[in-house]
């Protein structure tokens, strides 16, 4: 059998209204890898993405999506929505990862699980947390982190309801402000949760201003992917998290 032309093929399951996960993954992906996306439904584009909608997305049938993404014979499949499993808890998140692995024949990483792994990699146990979510999802996110031994010292959000496109339309400056508002003297790191928020673009700026490591959903998925596949560090990886590869 001839060798593949790439070091790895990366499959990504992405909510169908998400516009920022794809460019982030393309920005972060290691050289000599290819990325293959499958868009997921399972939610109403016209509803505010609250806890019920995100929980519904997490519990939706993804068997068709797994069949489609398995067609490229990926080495790893990323589940690209953080809140869809944060709303269910750690056990559900782990079970979904197992389901994706079984359905795709590839290693599997979720955004929520990767976020936890990234926080643990930098050795933080107390964090400032920021997201574009509604209050209830933030409470569930904090509970998810508590399950994993991580205390949320301070939590902040945008202060208004955002639709399914509103999260992705936040500017990098708005995301930077959110990150800074999440800071607290006792916070050892800043966590920016949401695969559709333009967090990757502000990681280094936030770290420079606050002098603390930043962990974001998309950055953490790439960190965990590179660990799982044994891929070497390259020069397009923002943030102190990648010092731990």
Buried (B, 14 or more C-beta within 10 A) or exposed (E): EEEEEBBBBBBBBBBEBBBBBBEBBEBBBBEEBBBBBBBBBBBEEEEEBBBBBBBBBBBBEBEEBBEBBBEBEBBBBBBBBBBBBBBBBBEBBBEBBEBBBEBBBBBBBBBBBBBBBBBBBBEBBBBBBBBBBBEEBBBBBBBBBEEBEBBBBBBBBBEEEBBBEBBBBBEBEBBBBBBBBBBBEEBBBBBBBBBBBBBBBBBEBBBEEBEBBBBBBBBBBBBBBBBBBEBEEEEEBBBBBBEEE
